[in-house]
Amino acid sequence: MLSILIKVLAANLGESYTSYQSYYLKCASGAQSVSEALTNCIVAVQKFLINFALIITPLSLVISGFLAIIFSTQPSKMKIVKDIIQYTLIGLGIILGAEIILQIIKYIFGV
């Protein structure tokens, strides 16, 4: 299942499948130590989430834009549209901020 998702992301982003496959393989096996295996897994998950978010975020914003046009005369429905936009941007900020969090964790543990 993960392999299929990696292939789809690689195809959508125009990157080679082998680069994503190498992150997956490093995460699955071949690590020198437990901390290296954990670091590789975290990096693989982070890259996957960032790429997934970069695909889903524009779709969510476009859909909420269409909903805003449709529900422009209904204030109660517009609150839902505003919430969709707000939570989409908050989620994107958290995922993109993961790089900073990972750098802090690497610094703390000396990896």
Secondary structure as UniProt FT lines:
FT   HELIX           2..13
FT   HELIX           17..28
FT   HELIX           34..70
FT   TURN            71..73
FT   HELIX           75..96
FT   HELIX           98..109
//
